[in-house]
Amino acid sequence: MVKEVRKDDKILYICEECGLAYRERVWAEKCEKFCSKHHACSFEITRHAVQTDI
Ligand SMILES: [Zn+2]
């Protein structure tokens, strides 16, 4: 399940498998699918992640 987190009035979508945050839900969902299937992250997906201290 992708987790929604509000931060500074923005919504971030968190991949619960690896904990990376995305501005678009679609990337978090792609990341989570990839992470749970391969137990590793895809650079093509994680390069869309945002820096966060959540
Ligand atoms: Zn992930």
mmCIF file of the protein (N, C-alpha, C, O) and its ligand, coordinates in Angstrom:
data_MODEL
# 
_entry.id   MODEL 
# 
loop_
_entity.id 
_entity.type 
_entity.pdbx_number_of_molecules 
1 polymer     1 
2 non-polymer 1 
# 
_entity_poly.entity_id                      1 
_entity_poly.type                           'polypeptide(L)' 
_entity_poly.nstd_linkage                   no 
_entity_poly.nstd_monomer                   no 
_entity_poly.pdbx_seq_one_letter_code       MVKEVRKDDKILYICEECGLAYRERVWAEKCEKFCSKHHACSFEITRHAVQTDI 
_entity_poly.pdbx_seq_one_letter_code_can   MVKEVRKDDKILYICEECGLAYRERVWAEKCEKFCSKHHACSFEITRHAVQTDI 
_entity_poly.pdbx_strand_id                 A 
# 
loop_
_entity_poly_seq.entity_id 
_entity_poly_seq.num 
_entity_poly_seq.mon_id 
_entity_poly_seq.hetero 
1 1  MET n 
1 2  VAL n 
1 3  LYS n 
1 4  GLU n 
1 5  VAL n 
1 6  ARG n 
1 7  LYS n 
1 8  ASP n 
1 9  ASP n 
1 10 LYS n 
1 11 ILE n 
1 12 LEU n 
1 13 TYR n 
1 14 ILE n 
1 15 CYS n 
1 16 GLU n 
1 17 GLU n 
1 18 CYS n 
1 19 GLY n 
1 20 LEU n 
1 21 ALA n 
1 22 TYR n 
1 23 ARG n 
1 24 GLU n 
1 25 ARG n 
1 26 VAL n 
1 27 TRP n 
1 28 ALA n 
1 29 GLU n 
1 30 LYS n 
1 31 CYS n 
1 32 GLU n 
1 33 LYS n 
1 34 PHE n 
1 35 CYS n 
1 36 SER n 
1 37 LYS n 
1 38 HIS n 
1 39 HIS n 
1 40 ALA n 
1 41 CYS n 
1 42 SER n 
1 43 PHE n 
1 44 GLU n 
1 45 ILE n 
1 46 THR n 
1 47 ARG n 
1 48 HIS n 
1 49 ALA n 
1 50 VAL n 
1 51 GLN n 
1 52 THR n 
1 53 ASP n 
1 54 ILE n 
# 
loop_
_struct_asym.id 
_struct_asym.entity_id 
A 1 
B 2 
# 
loop_
_chem_comp.id 
_chem_comp.type 
_chem_comp.mon_nstd_flag 
ALA 'L-peptide linking' y 
ARG 'L-peptide linking' y 
ASP 'L-peptide linking' y 
CYS 'L-peptide linking' y 
GLN 'L-peptide linking' y 
GLU 'L-peptide linking' y 
GLY 'peptide linking'   y 
HIS 'L-peptide linking' y 
ILE 'L-peptide linking' y 
LEU 'L-peptide linking' y 
LYS 'L-peptide linking' y 
MET 'L-peptide linking' y 
PHE 'L-peptide linking' y 
SER 'L-peptide linking' y 
THR 'L-peptide linking' y 
TRP 'L-peptide linking' y 
TYR 'L-peptide linking' y 
VAL 'L-peptide linking' y 
ZN  non-polymer         . 
# 
_pdbx_entity_nonpoly.entity_id   2 
_pdbx_entity_nonpoly.name        ? 
_pdbx_entity_nonpoly.comp_id     ZN 
# 
_pdbx_nonpoly_scheme.asym_id         B 
_pdbx_nonpoly_scheme.entity_id       2 
_pdbx_nonpoly_scheme.mon_id          ZN 
_pdbx_nonpoly_scheme.ndb_seq_num     1 
_pdbx_nonpoly_scheme.pdb_seq_num     101 
_pdbx_nonpoly_scheme.auth_seq_num    101 
_pdbx_nonpoly_scheme.pdb_mon_id      ZN 
_pdbx_nonpoly_scheme.auth_mon_id     ZN 
_pdbx_nonpoly_scheme.pdb_strand_id   A 
_pdbx_nonpoly_scheme.pdb_ins_code    . 
# 
loop_
_atom_site.group_PDB 
_atom_site.id 
_atom_site.type_symbol 
_atom_site.label_atom_id 
_atom_site.label_alt_id 
_atom_site.label_comp_id 
_atom_site.label_asym_id 
_atom_site.label_entity_id 
_atom_site.label_seq_id 
_atom_site.pdbx_PDB_ins_code 
_atom_site.Cartn_x 
_atom_site.Cartn_y 
_atom_site.Cartn_z 
_atom_site.occupancy 
_atom_site.B_iso_or_equiv 
_atom_site.pdbx_formal_charge 
_atom_site.auth_seq_id 
_atom_site.auth_comp_id 
_atom_site.auth_asym_id 
_atom_site.auth_atom_id 
_atom_site.pdbx_PDB_model_num 
ATOM   1   N  N  . MET A 1 1  ? 0.841  -1.214 0.000   1.00 0.00 ? 1   MET A N  1 
ATOM   2   C  CA . MET A 1 1  ? 0.000  0.000  0.000   1.00 0.00 ? 1   MET A CA 1 
ATOM   3   C  C  . MET A 1 1  ? 0.865  1.248  0.000   1.00 0.00 ? 1   MET A C  1 
ATOM   4   O  O  . MET A 1 1  ? 1.699  1.429  0.887   1.00 0.00 ? 1   MET A O  1 
ATOM   5   N  N  . VAL A 1 2  ? 0.671  2.102  -0.984  1.00 0.00 ? 2   VAL A N  1 
ATOM   6   C  CA . VAL A 1 2  ? 1.349  3.390  -1.006  1.00 0.00 ? 2   VAL A CA 1 
ATOM   7   C  C  . VAL A 1 2  ? 0.761  4.268  0.093   1.00 0.00 ? 2   VAL A C  1 
ATOM   8   O  O  . VAL A 1 2  ? -0.455 4.362  0.261   1.00 0.00 ? 2   VAL A O  1 
ATOM   9   N  N  . LYS A 1 3  ? 1.668  4.910  0.841   1.00 0.00 ? 3   LYS A N  1 
ATOM   10  C  CA . LYS A 1 3  ? 1.239  5.730  1.971   1.00 0.00 ? 3   LYS A CA 1 
ATOM   11  C  C  . LYS A 1 3  ? 1.248  7.205  1.574   1.00 0.00 ? 3   LYS A C  1 
ATOM   12  O  O  . LYS A 1 3  ? 2.209  7.682  0.972   1.00 0.00 ? 3   LYS A O  1 
ATOM   13  N  N  . GLU A 1 4  ? 0.187  7.918  1.909   1.00 0.00 ? 4   GLU A N  1 
ATOM   14  C  CA . GLU A 1 4  ? 0.138  9.355  1.633   1.00 0.00 ? 4   GLU A CA 1 
ATOM   15  C  C  . GLU A 1 4  ? 0.582  10.126 2.858   1.00 0.00 ? 4   GLU A C  1 
ATOM   16  O  O  . GLU A 1 4  ? 0.101  9.882  3.965   1.00 0.00 ? 4   GLU A O  1 
ATOM   17  N  N  . VAL A 1 5  ? 1.499  11.056 2.661   1.00 0.00 ? 5   VAL A N  1 
ATOM   18  C  CA . VAL A 1 5  ? 1.981  11.873 3.771   1.00 0.00 ? 5   VAL A CA 1 
ATOM   19  C  C  . VAL A 1 5  ? 1.890  13.342 3.375   1.00 0.00 ? 5   VAL A C  1 
ATOM   20  O  O  . VAL A 1 5  ? 2.341  13.735 2.299   1.00 0.00 ? 5   VAL A O  1 
ATOM   21  N  N  . ARG A 1 6  ? 1.308  14.138 4.246   1.00 0.00 ? 6   ARG A N  1 
ATOM   22  C  CA . ARG A 1 6  ? 1.258  15.582 3.991   1.00 0.00 ? 6   ARG A CA 1 
ATOM   23  C  C  . ARG A 1 6  ? 2.497  16.230 4.595   1.00 0.00 ? 6   ARG A C  1 
ATOM   24  O  O  . ARG A 1 6  ? 2.821  16.022 5.764   1.00 0.00 ? 6   ARG A O  1 
ATOM   25  N  N  . LYS A 1 7  ? 3.175  17.013 3.781   1.00 0.00 ? 7   LYS A N  1 
ATOM   26  C  CA . LYS A 1 7  ? 4.382  17.687 4.264   1.00 0.00 ? 7   LYS A CA 1 
ATOM   27  C  C  . LYS A 1 7  ? 4.449  19.081 3.644   1.00 0.00 ? 7   LYS A C  1 
ATOM   28  O  O  . LYS A 1 7  ? 4.458  19.223 2.421   1.00 0.00 ? 7   LYS A O  1 
ATOM   29  N  N  . ASP A 1 8  ? 4.495  20.100 4.487   1.00 0.00 ? 8   ASP A N  1 
ATOM   30  C  CA . ASP A 1 8  ? 4.536  21.482 4.005   1.00 0.00 ? 8   ASP A CA 1 
ATOM   31  C  C  . ASP A 1 8  ? 3.450  21.736 2.971   1.00 0.00 ? 8   ASP A C  1 
ATOM   32  O  O  . ASP A 1 8  ? 3.716  22.308 1.913   1.00 0.00 ? 8   ASP A O  1 
ATOM   33  N  N  . ASP A 1 9  ? 2.236  21.315 3.272   1.00 0.00 ? 9   ASP A N  1 
ATOM   34  C  CA . ASP A 1 9  ? 1.075  21.521 2.403   1.00 0.00 ? 9   ASP A CA 1 
ATOM   35  C  C  . ASP A 1 9  ? 1.173  20.789 1.079   1.00 0.00 ? 9   ASP A C  1 
ATOM   36  O  O  . ASP A 1 9  ? 0.392  21.058 0.166   1.00 0.00 ? 9   ASP A O  1 
ATOM   37  N  N  . LYS A 1 10 ? 2.127  19.861 0.958   1.00 0.00 ? 10  LYS A N  1 
ATOM   38  C  CA . LYS A 1 10 ? 2.190  19.027 -0.227  1.00 0.00 ? 10  LYS A CA 1 
ATOM   39  C  C  . LYS A 1 10 ? 1.915  17.594 0.182   1.00 0.00 ? 10  LYS A C  1 
ATOM   40  O  O  . LYS A 1 10 ? 2.217  17.184 1.302   1.00 0.00 ? 10  LYS A O  1 
ATOM   41  N  N  . ILE A 1 11 ? 1.344  16.847 -0.730  1.00 0.00 ? 11  ILE A N  1 
ATOM   42  C  CA . ILE A 1 11 ? 1.137  15.430 -0.462  1.00 0.00 ? 11  ILE A CA 1 
ATOM   43  C  C  . ILE A 1 11 ? 2.269  14.656 -1.129  1.00 0.00 ? 11  ILE A C  1 
ATOM   44  O  O  . ILE A 1 11 ? 2.564  14.832 -2.311  1.00 0.00 ? 11  ILE A O  1 
ATOM   45  N  N  . LEU A 1 12 ? 2.892  13.790 -0.327  1.00 0.00 ? 12  LEU A N  1 
ATOM   46  C  CA . LEU A 1 12 ? 3.908  12.910 -0.885  1.00 0.00 ? 12  LEU A CA 1 
ATOM   47  C  C  . LEU A 1 12 ? 3.392  11.484 -0.785  1.00 0.00 ? 12  LEU A C  1 
ATOM   48  O  O  . LEU A 1 12 ? 2.651  11.134 0.133   1.00 0.00 ? 12  LEU A O  1 
ATOM   49  N  N  . TYR A 1 13 ? 3.795  10.683 -1.735  1.00 0.00 ? 13  TYR A N  1 
ATOM   50  C  CA . TYR A 1 13 ? 3.373  9.285  -1.759  1.00 0.00 ? 13  TYR A CA 1 
ATOM   51  C  C  . TYR A 1 13 ? 4.595  8.424  -1.469  1.00 0.00 ? 13  TYR A C  1 
ATOM   52  O  O  . TYR A 1 13 ? 5.616  8.514  -2.150  1.00 0.00 ? 13  TYR A O  1 
ATOM   53  N  N  . ILE A 1 14 ? 4.468  7.597  -0.453  1.00 0.00 ? 14  ILE A N  1 
ATOM   54  C  CA . ILE A 1 14 ? 5.608  6.818  0.025   1.00 0.00 ? 14  ILE A CA 1 
ATOM   55  C  C  . ILE A 1 14 ? 5.465  5.359  -0.390  1.00 0.00 ? 14  ILE A C  1 
ATOM   56  O  O  . ILE A 1 14 ? 4.425  4.734  -0.180  1.00 0.00 ? 14  ILE A O  1 
ATOM   57  N  N  . CYS A 1 15 ? 6.531  4.833  -0.984  1.00 0.00 ? 15  CYS A N  1 
ATOM   58  C  CA . CYS A 1 15 ? 6.600  3.396  -1.229  1.00 0.00 ? 15  CYS A CA 1 
ATOM   59  C  C  . CYS A 1 15 ? 6.909  2.718  0.100   1.00 0.00 ? 15  CYS A C  1 
ATOM   60  O  O  . CYS A 1 15 ? 7.957  2.974  0.694   1.00 0.00 ? 15  CYS A O  1 
ATOM   61  N  N  . GLU A 1 16 ? 6.027  1.874  0.566   1.00 0.00 ? 16  GLU A N  1 
ATOM   62  C  CA . GLU A 1 16 ? 6.240  1.264  1.884   1.00 0.00 ? 16  GLU A CA 1 
ATOM   63  C  C  . GLU A 1 16 ? 7.303  0.176  1.849   1.00 0.00 ? 16  GLU A C  1 
ATOM   64  O  O  . GLU A 1 16 ? 7.788  -0.246 2.899   1.00 0.00 ? 16  GLU A O  1 
ATOM   65  N  N  . GLU A 1 17 ? 7.665  -0.279 0.675   1.00 0.00 ? 17  GLU A N  1 
ATOM   66  C  CA . GLU A 1 17 ? 8.711  -1.301 0.567   1.00 0.00 ? 17  GLU A CA 1 
ATOM   67  C  C  . GLU A 1 17 ? 10.093 -0.697 0.824   1.00 0.00 ? 17  GLU A C  1 
ATOM   68  O  O  . GLU A 1 17 ? 10.886 -1.263 1.576   1.00 0.00 ? 17  GLU A O  1 
ATOM   69  N  N  . CYS A 1 18 ? 10.380 0.436  0.212   1.00 0.00 ? 18  CYS A N  1 
ATOM   70  C  CA . CYS A 1 18 ? 11.723 1.005  0.349   1.00 0.00 ? 18  CYS A CA 1 
ATOM   71  C  C  . CYS A 1 18 ? 11.725 2.350  1.059   1.00 0.00 ? 18  CYS A C  1 
ATOM   72  O  O  . CYS A 1 18 ? 12.786 2.831  1.455   1.00 0.00 ? 18  CYS A O  1 
ATOM   73  N  N  . GLY A 1 19 ? 10.554 2.971  1.232   1.00 0.00 ? 19  GLY A N  1 
ATOM   74  C  CA . GLY A 1 19 ? 10.464 4.210  1.981   1.00 0.00 ? 19  GLY A CA 1 
ATOM   75  C  C  . GLY A 1 19 ? 10.726 5.470  1.181   1.00 0.00 ? 19  GLY A C  1 
ATOM   76  O  O  . GLY A 1 19 ? 10.738 6.565  1.745   1.00 0.00 ? 19  GLY A O  1 
ATOM   77  N  N  . LEU A 1 20 ? 10.934 5.341  -0.117  1.00 0.00 ? 20  LEU A N  1 
ATOM   78  C  CA . LEU A 1 20 ? 11.157 6.528  -0.930  1.00 0.00 ? 20  LEU A CA 1 
ATOM   79  C  C  . LEU A 1 20 ? 9.844  7.279  -1.144  1.00 0.00 ? 20  LEU A C  1 
ATOM   80  O  O  . LEU A 1 20 ? 8.767  6.684  -1.170  1.00 0.00 ? 20  LEU A O  1 
ATOM   81  N  N  . ALA A 1 21 ? 9.959  8.594  -1.297  1.00 0.00 ? 21  ALA A N  1 
ATOM   82  C  CA . ALA A 1 21 ? 8.780  9.450  -1.442  1.00 0.00 ? 21  ALA A CA 1 
ATOM   83  C  C  . ALA A 1 21 ? 8.710  10.019 -2.859  1.00 0.00 ? 21  ALA A C  1 
ATOM   84  O  O  . ALA A 1 21 ? 9.726  10.340 -3.475  1.00 0.00 ? 21  ALA A O  1 
ATOM   85  N  N  . TYR A 1 22 ? 7.489  10.133 -3.346  1.00 0.00 ? 22  TYR A N  1 
ATOM   86  C  CA . TYR A 1 22 ? 7.253  10.653 -4.697  1.00 0.00 ? 22  TYR A CA 1 
ATOM   87  C  C  . TYR A 1 22 ? 6.162  11.701 -4.669  1.00 0.00 ? 22  TYR A C  1 
ATOM   88  O  O  . TYR A 1 22 ? 5.263  11.654 -3.829  1.00 0.00 ? 22  TYR A O  1 
ATOM   89  N  N  . ARG A 1 23 ? 6.246  12.654 -5.596  1.00 0.00 ? 23  ARG A N  1 
ATOM   90  C  CA . ARG A 1 23 ? 5.180  13.649 -5.696  1.00 0.00 ? 23  ARG A CA 1 
ATOM   91  C  C  . ARG A 1 23 ? 3.971  13.093 -6.424  1.00 0.00 ? 23  ARG A C  1 
ATOM   92  O  O  . ARG A 1 23 ? 2.843  13.516 -6.174  1.00 0.00 ? 23  ARG A O  1 
ATOM   93  N  N  . GLU A 1 24 ? 4.200  12.147 -7.325  1.00 0.00 ? 24  GLU A N  1 
ATOM   94  C  CA . GLU A 1 24 ? 3.083  11.561 -8.059  1.00 0.00 ? 24  GLU A CA 1 
ATOM   95  C  C  . GLU A 1 24 ? 2.812  10.146 -7.557  1.00 0.00 ? 24  GLU A C  1 
ATOM   96  O  O  . GLU A 1 24 ? 3.724  9.332  -7.414  1.00 0.00 ? 24  GLU A O  1 
ATOM   97  N  N  . ARG A 1 25 ? 1.546  9.876  -7.295  1.00 0.00 ? 25  ARG A N  1 
ATOM   98  C  CA . ARG A 1 25 ? 1.148  8.557  -6.804  1.00 0.00 ? 25  ARG A CA 1 
ATOM   99  C  C  . ARG A 1 25 ? 1.577  7.451  -7.762  1.00 0.00 ? 25  ARG A C  1 
ATOM   100 O  O  . ARG A 1 25 ? 1.966  6.364  -7.334  1.00 0.00 ? 25  ARG A O  1 
ATOM   101 N  N  . VAL A 1 26 ? 1.502  7.735  -9.065  1.00 0.00 ? 26  VAL A N  1 
ATOM   102 C  CA . VAL A 1 26 ? 1.796  6.693  -10.049 1.00 0.00 ? 26  VAL A CA 1 
ATOM   103 C  C  . VAL A 1 26 ? 3.221  6.150  -9.894  1.00 0.00 ? 26  VAL A C  1 
ATOM   104 O  O  . VAL A 1 26 ? 3.455  4.958  -10.093 1.00 0.00 ? 26  VAL A O  1 
ATOM   105 N  N  . TRP A 1 27 ? 4.181  7.031  -9.537  1.00 0.00 ? 27  TRP A N  1 
ATOM   106 C  CA . TRP A 1 27 ? 5.565  6.575  -9.363  1.00 0.00 ? 27  TRP A CA 1 
ATOM   107 C  C  . TRP A 1 27 ? 5.716  5.758  -8.084  1.00 0.00 ? 27  TRP A C  1 
ATOM   108 O  O  . TRP A 1 27 ? 6.446  4.767  -8.055  1.00 0.00 ? 27  TRP A O  1 
ATOM   109 N  N  . ALA A 1 28 ? 5.038  6.169  -7.050  1.00 0.00 ? 28  ALA A N  1 
ATOM   110 C  CA . ALA A 1 28 ? 5.096  5.399  -5.799  1.00 0.00 ? 28  ALA A CA 1 
ATOM   111 C  C  . ALA A 1 28 ? 4.518  4.001  -6.017  1.00 0.00 ? 28  ALA A C  1 
ATOM   112 O  O  . ALA A 1 28 ? 5.024  3.015  -5.482  1.00 0.00 ? 28  ALA A O  1 
ATOM   113 N  N  . GLU A 1 29 ? 3.453  3.935  -6.811  1.00 0.00 ? 29  GLU A N  1 
ATOM   114 C  CA . GLU A 1 29 ? 2.854  2.625  -7.079  1.00 0.00 ? 29  GLU A CA 1 
ATOM   115 C  C  . GLU A 1 29 ? 3.774  1.748  -7.929  1.00 0.00 ? 29  GLU A C  1 
ATOM   116 O  O  . GLU A 1 29 ? 3.906  0.548  -7.687  1.00 0.00 ? 29  GLU A O  1 
ATOM   117 N  N  . LYS A 1 30 ? 4.405  2.365  -8.922  1.00 0.00 ? 30  LYS A N  1 
ATOM   118 C  CA . LYS A 1 30 ? 5.369  1.627  -9.749  1.00 0.00 ? 30  LYS A CA 1 
ATOM   119 C  C  . LYS A 1 30 ? 6.528  1.132  -8.896  1.00 0.00 ? 30  LYS A C  1 
ATOM   120 O  O  . LYS A 1 30 ? 6.961  -0.015 -9.014  1.00 0.00 ? 30  LYS A O  1 
ATOM   121 N  N  . CYS A 1 31 ? 7.025  2.021  -8.030  1.00 0.00 ? 31  CYS A N  1 
ATOM   122 C  CA . CYS A 1 31 ? 8.151  1.682  -7.170  1.00 0.00 ? 31  CYS A CA 1 
ATOM   123 C  C  . CYS A 1 31 ? 7.778  0.513  -6.274  1.00 0.00 ? 31  CYS A C  1 
ATOM   124 O  O  . CYS A 1 31 ? 8.534  -0.450 -6.146  1.00 0.00 ? 31  CYS A O  1 
ATOM   125 N  N  . GLU A 1 32 ? 6.614  0.605  -5.660  1.00 0.00 ? 32  GLU A N  1 
ATOM   126 C  CA . GLU A 1 32 ? 6.224  -0.437 -4.720  1.00 0.00 ? 32  GLU A CA 1 
ATOM   127 C  C  . GLU A 1 32 ? 6.047  -1.785 -5.419  1.00 0.00 ? 32  GLU A C  1 
ATOM   128 O  O  . GLU A 1 32 ? 6.425  -2.824 -4.878  1.00 0.00 ? 32  GLU A O  1 
ATOM   129 N  N  . LYS A 1 33 ? 5.477  -1.764 -6.614  1.00 0.00 ? 33  LYS A N  1 
ATOM   130 C  CA . LYS A 1 33 ? 5.330  -3.005 -7.378  1.00 0.00 ? 33  LYS A CA 1 
ATOM   131 C  C  . LYS A 1 33 ? 6.693  -3.599 -7.684  1.00 0.00 ? 33  LYS A C  1 
ATOM   132 O  O  . LYS A 1 33 ? 6.919  -4.798 -7.517  1.00 0.00 ? 33  LYS A O  1 
ATOM   133 N  N  . PHE A 1 34 ? 7.609  -2.729 -8.140  1.00 0.00 ? 34  PHE A N  1 
ATOM   134 C  CA . PHE A 1 34 ? 8.941  -3.191 -8.496  1.00 0.00 ? 34  PHE A CA 1 
ATOM   135 C  C  . PHE A 1 34 ? 9.674  -3.704 -7.263  1.00 0.00 ? 34  PHE A C  1 
ATOM   136 O  O  . PHE A 1 34 ? 10.279 -4.776 -7.299  1.00 0.00 ? 34  PHE A O  1 
ATOM   137 N  N  . CYS A 1 35 ? 9.624  -2.950 -6.183  1.00 0.00 ? 35  CYS A N  1 
ATOM   138 C  CA . CYS A 1 35 ? 10.322 -3.308 -4.940  1.00 0.00 ? 35  CYS A CA 1 
ATOM   139 C  C  . CYS A 1 35 ? 9.840  -4.648 -4.388  1.00 0.00 ? 35  CYS A C  1 
ATOM   140 O  O  . CYS A 1 35 ? 10.647 -5.491 -3.998  1.00 0.00 ? 35  CYS A O  1 
ATOM   141 N  N  . SER A 1 36 ? 8.521  -4.840 -4.358  1.00 0.00 ? 36  SER A N  1 
ATOM   142 C  CA . SER A 1 36 ? 8.002  -6.064 -3.749  1.00 0.00 ? 36  SER A CA 1 
ATOM   143 C  C  . SER A 1 36 ? 8.279  -7.271 -4.646  1.00 0.00 ? 36  SER A C  1 
ATOM   144 O  O  . SER A 1 36 ? 8.400  -8.396 -4.161  1.00 0.00 ? 36  SER A O  1 
ATOM   145 N  N  . LYS A 1 37 ? 8.379  -7.033 -5.950  1.00 0.00 ? 37  LYS A N  1 
ATOM   146 C  CA . LYS A 1 37 ? 8.616  -8.143 -6.865  1.00 0.00 ? 37  LYS A CA 1 
ATOM   147 C  C  . LYS A 1 37 ? 10.099 -8.525 -6.915  1.00 0.00 ? 37  LYS A C  1 
ATOM   148 O  O  . LYS A 1 37 ? 10.451 -9.705 -6.900  1.00 0.00 ? 37  LYS A O  1 
ATOM   149 N  N  . HIS A 1 38 ? 10.968 -7.494 -6.975  1.00 0.00 ? 38  HIS A N  1 
ATOM   150 C  CA . HIS A 1 38 ? 12.402 -7.745 -7.184  1.00 0.00 ? 38  HIS A CA 1 
ATOM   151 C  C  . HIS A 1 38 ? 13.235 -7.583 -5.919  1.00 0.00 ? 38  HIS A C  1 
ATOM   152 O  O  . HIS A 1 38 ? 14.420 -7.916 -5.915  1.00 0.00 ? 38  HIS A O  1 
ATOM   153 N  N  . HIS A 1 39 ? 12.631 -7.073 -4.840  1.00 0.00 ? 39  HIS A N  1 
ATOM   154 C  CA . HIS A 1 39 ? 13.352 -6.796 -3.599  1.00 0.00 ? 39  HIS A CA 1 
ATOM   155 C  C  . HIS A 1 39 ? 14.570 -5.928 -3.857  1.00 0.00 ? 39  HIS A C  1 
ATOM   156 O  O  . HIS A 1 39 ? 15.624 -6.099 -3.245  1.00 0.00 ? 39  HIS A O  1 
ATOM   157 N  N  . ALA A 1 40 ? 14.397 -4.993 -4.780  1.00 0.00 ? 40  ALA A N  1 
ATOM   158 C  CA . ALA A 1 40 ? 15.422 -4.016 -5.098  1.00 0.00 ? 40  ALA A CA 1 
ATOM   159 C  C  . ALA A 1 40 ? 14.730 -2.861 -5.798  1.00 0.00 ? 40  ALA A C  1 
ATOM   160 O  O  . ALA A 1 40 ? 13.607 -2.993 -6.285  1.00 0.00 ? 40  ALA A O  1 
ATOM   161 N  N  . CYS A 1 41 ? 15.418 -1.726 -5.840  1.00 0.00 ? 41  CYS A N  1 
ATOM   162 C  CA . CYS A 1 41 ? 14.808 -0.568 -6.478  1.00 0.00 ? 41  CYS A CA 1 
ATOM   163 C  C  . CYS A 1 41 ? 15.293 -0.436 -7.909  1.00 0.00 ? 41  CYS A C  1 
ATOM   164 O  O  . CYS A 1 41 ? 16.394 -0.867 -8.251  1.00 0.00 ? 41  CYS A O  1 
ATOM   165 N  N  . SER A 1 42 ? 14.457 0.164  -8.737  1.00 0.00 ? 42  SER A N  1 
ATOM   166 C  CA . SER A 1 42 ? 14.819 0.443  -10.116 1.00 0.00 ? 42  SER A CA 1 
ATOM   167 C  C  . SER A 1 42 ? 15.251 1.897  -10.230 1.00 0.00 ? 42  SER A C  1 
ATOM   168 O  O  . SER A 1 42 ? 14.504 2.796  -9.843  1.00 0.00 ? 42  SER A O  1 
ATOM   169 N  N  . PHE A 1 43 ? 16.441 2.140  -10.756 1.00 0.00 ? 43  PHE A N  1 
ATOM   170 C  CA . PHE A 1 43 ? 16.920 3.510  -10.913 1.00 0.00 ? 43  PHE A CA 1 
ATOM   171 C  C  . PHE A 1 43 ? 15.968 4.322  -11.782 1.00 0.00 ? 43  PHE A C  1 
ATOM   172 O  O  . PHE A 1 43 ? 15.755 5.509  -11.533 1.00 0.00 ? 43  PHE A O  1 
ATOM   173 N  N  . GLU A 1 44 ? 15.402 3.692  -12.790 1.00 0.00 ? 44  GLU A N  1 
ATOM   174 C  CA . GLU A 1 44 ? 14.457 4.380  -13.669 1.00 0.00 ? 44  GLU A CA 1 
ATOM   175 C  C  . GLU A 1 44 ? 13.264 4.923  -12.889 1.00 0.00 ? 44  GLU A C  1 
ATOM   176 O  O  . GLU A 1 44 ? 12.664 5.926  -13.276 1.00 0.00 ? 44  GLU A O  1 
ATOM   177 N  N  . ILE A 1 45 ? 12.929 4.263  -11.804 1.00 0.00 ? 45  ILE A N  1 
ATOM   178 C  CA . ILE A 1 45 ? 11.803 4.706  -10.975 1.00 0.00 ? 45  ILE A CA 1 
ATOM   179 C  C  . ILE A 1 45 ? 12.295 5.630  -9.875  1.00 0.00 ? 45  ILE A C  1 
ATOM   180 O  O  . ILE A 1 45 ? 11.712 6.689  -9.645  1.00 0.00 ? 45  ILE A O  1 
ATOM   181 N  N  . THR A 1 46 ? 13.374 5.233  -9.185  1.00 0.00 ? 46  THR A N  1 
ATOM   182 C  CA . THR A 1 46 ? 13.805 6.006  -8.013  1.00 0.00 ? 46  THR A CA 1 
ATOM   183 C  C  . THR A 1 46 ? 14.340 7.387  -8.395  1.00 0.00 ? 46  THR A C  1 
ATOM   184 O  O  . THR A 1 46 ? 14.404 8.268  -7.538  1.00 0.00 ? 46  THR A O  1 
ATOM   185 N  N  . ARG A 1 47 ? 14.722 7.598  -9.645  1.00 0.00 ? 47  ARG A N  1 
ATOM   186 C  CA . ARG A 1 47 ? 15.179 8.941  -10.013 1.00 0.00 ? 47  ARG A CA 1 
ATOM   187 C  C  . ARG A 1 47 ? 14.036 9.949  -9.989  1.00 0.00 ? 47  ARG A C  1 
ATOM   188 O  O  . ARG A 1 47 ? 14.268 11.156 -10.049 1.00 0.00 ? 47  ARG A O  1 
ATOM   189 N  N  . HIS A 1 48 ? 12.800 9.453  -9.901  1.00 0.00 ? 48  HIS A N  1 
ATOM   190 C  CA . HIS A 1 48 ? 11.644 10.339 -9.755  1.00 0.00 ? 48  HIS A CA 1 
ATOM   191 C  C  . HIS A 1 48 ? 11.334 10.618 -8.288  1.00 0.00 ? 48  HIS A C  1 
ATOM   192 O  O  . HIS A 1 48 ? 10.443 11.411 -7.984  1.00 0.00 ? 48  HIS A O  1 
ATOM   193 N  N  . ALA A 1 49 ? 12.047 9.986  -7.396  1.00 0.00 ? 49  ALA A N  1 
ATOM   194 C  CA . ALA A 1 49 ? 11.788 10.185 -5.967  1.00 0.00 ? 49  ALA A CA 1 
ATOM   195 C  C  . ALA A 1 49 ? 12.227 11.581 -5.533  1.00 0.00 ? 49  ALA A C  1 
ATOM   196 O  O  . ALA A 1 49 ? 13.068 12.208 -6.176  1.00 0.00 ? 49  ALA A O  1 
ATOM   197 N  N  . VAL A 1 50 ? 11.649 12.054 -4.440  1.00 0.00 ? 50  VAL A N  1 
ATOM   198 C  CA . VAL A 1 50 ? 12.020 13.359 -3.901  1.00 0.00 ? 50  VAL A CA 1 
ATOM   199 C  C  . VAL A 1 50 ? 12.785 13.164 -2.595  1.00 0.00 ? 50  VAL A C  1 
ATOM   200 O  O  . VAL A 1 50 ? 12.575 12.182 -1.882  1.00 0.00 ? 50  VAL A O  1 
ATOM   201 N  N  . GLN A 1 51 ? 13.667 14.101 -2.292  1.00 0.00 ? 51  GLN A N  1 
ATOM   202 C  CA . GLN A 1 51 ? 14.397 14.086 -1.032  1.00 0.00 ? 51  GLN A CA 1 
ATOM   203 C  C  . GLN A 1 51 ? 13.438 14.435 0.090   1.00 0.00 ? 51  GLN A C  1 
ATOM   204 O  O  . GLN A 1 51 ? 12.687 15.405 -0.007  1.00 0.00 ? 51  GLN A O  1 
ATOM   205 N  N  . THR A 1 52 ? 13.462 13.662 1.135   1.00 0.00 ? 52  THR A N  1 
ATOM   206 C  CA . THR A 1 52 ? 12.577 13.941 2.264   1.00 0.00 ? 52  THR A CA 1 
ATOM   207 C  C  . THR A 1 52 ? 13.199 13.432 3.549   1.00 0.00 ? 52  THR A C  1 
ATOM   208 O  O  . THR A 1 52 ? 14.007 12.503 3.534   1.00 0.00 ? 52  THR A O  1 
ATOM   209 N  N  . ASP A 1 53 ? 12.820 14.041 4.656   1.00 0.00 ? 53  ASP A N  1 
ATOM   210 C  CA . ASP A 1 53 ? 13.336 13.581 5.945   1.00 0.00 ? 53  ASP A CA 1 
ATOM   211 C  C  . ASP A 1 53 ? 12.247 12.889 6.747   1.00 0.00 ? 53  ASP A C  1 
ATOM   212 O  O  . ASP A 1 53 ? 12.366 12.716 7.960   1.00 0.00 ? 53  ASP A O  1 
ATOM   213 N  N  . ILE A 1 54 ? 11.204 12.502 6.068   1.00 0.00 ? 54  ILE A N  1 
ATOM   214 C  CA . ILE A 1 54 ? 10.111 11.779 6.747   1.00 0.00 ? 54  ILE A CA 1 
ATOM   215 C  C  . ILE A 1 54 ? 10.647 10.440 7.254   1.00 0.00 ? 54  ILE A C  1 
ATOM   216 O  O  . ILE A 1 54 ? 9.904  9.665  7.856   1.00 0.00 ? 54  ILE A O  1 
HETATM 217 ZN ZN . ZN  B 2 .  ? 10.123 1.310  -3.533  1.00 0.00 2 101 ZN  A ZN 1 
# 
